[in-house]
Amino acid sequence: QSARATRTLVIAGIPDGLVQDELMADILTIHFQKSRNNGGDVEEVTYPTRNKGVAYVTFEDQEVVENVLKKDQHLLQDRRLPRHYPLTVSRCCDNVSSSLIYLMILP
C-alpha cells in the first residue's frame, strides 16, 4: 500500500460542478496521460473525494510521478470545459497514506 502512495499525486484546483464527476475523472486521466504534461500511464483516478476540487491520481510508474512533478504548471484544458484551469499537483503525503491504511483495517 505504501508503494502505491508513492505513485499517487494529489491534484487540487479542479473546477467543481461544471461536468459530471465521471467525465471529470476522464478529463483528468487524459490530462495526466499526455506527454506534453510529462504524463504517462494512469492506474487510477479517484474523483470526487471528500475534499471539493481535489482528486488523487495514481500512476503505474514512479518515474512518471517525478516527471509530472517537474512540470512548472498544469493547466486543465478540455473542449468540454469553458476555460483552462490551473491545477496544483503535489505528492500524496505519508500521513494520508497511513491514515488510509488505518481506515481500511477498521471493521
N, C-alpha and C positions, 0 to 999 in steps of 0.2 A: 504493500500500500504506500509506503513512503517513497518508493521508486516512482510510483505513479504521480505523487505530489510534486516531485522534481520536474516532471514533464507537463505540469499544469500551470497555466498562467491565469491571472485574474484580470479580466477586462472590464473597465469602468467607462462610463460616459455613453452608454448605449441609449439611444432615444427610446423613450417608453411610450407605448400606446399607438405608434404610427402604423405598425403592421402586426399581424398575428404572431404570437410567440414562436410557433414552429417555423414561420417564414423568417423571422429574425435570426433564429438559430441557424437556418440555412445560409442566410446572408453572411453571418459571422464565419461559418465553415468555409465558404467560398473565399472570403477576405483572407483568412489565415492559411489557405492553401496556395494562394497566388505567390509566384516567385518574386514579383515586384514588391511584395510586402515582407520579403525574406521568409516566406512561409514554407510549409511542407505538409506532409500527411497528417491530417487531424484524426485523432482516435475518437474524440467525443467533445461535444459542446453541451454544457449544462446551462440552460436558459429556459425559462426565467429562474431566478434564485430568490432567496429570502430578501436580498437587497435589491431595491429598484435600480435598474440600469446597469446591473453587474452580471457578468457571465463568467464561467470557467471553461477554458479551452485546454483540452489535454491533447498533446501531440504524441505521435508514435515514436519519435526520435528526440533524444535530449539535445542533439545538435541543432535541431530546428528551433527549439526553445531559445537557445543562446542567440541564434540569428535574428529571431523575431524581436528579442530584447534590444539588439543593437540598432534596429531601425529607429531613426530620430522621432518620426511622428507617424502614427497610424491614423489615416482618415478613412472612416467607413463610408463607402460610396456604393450605391446600387441604384439602378434605374427606378426601383420601386420606392426609393426614399426621396423626399423633397430636396434635400441638400446633403452636403458632406458633413460628417460628424467626427470631431477629433476623439480618439479613444485613449484612455490611459491604460498602459499594459504593464503589469508588474508580476513578480514571482508569487506563487502561492506560498505563503509563509508557513513555516513548520508548525506554528500554533494552530493554524487552520487544519492542517492535515491530521495532527494528533487529536484535535477535538472531533474531527470527522470519524476517526477510528474509534474514539470513545463512544460516539453516538451509535456506531454500528454494532458495538458489543453489548449495548444495553438491551434488556429483554423487550 
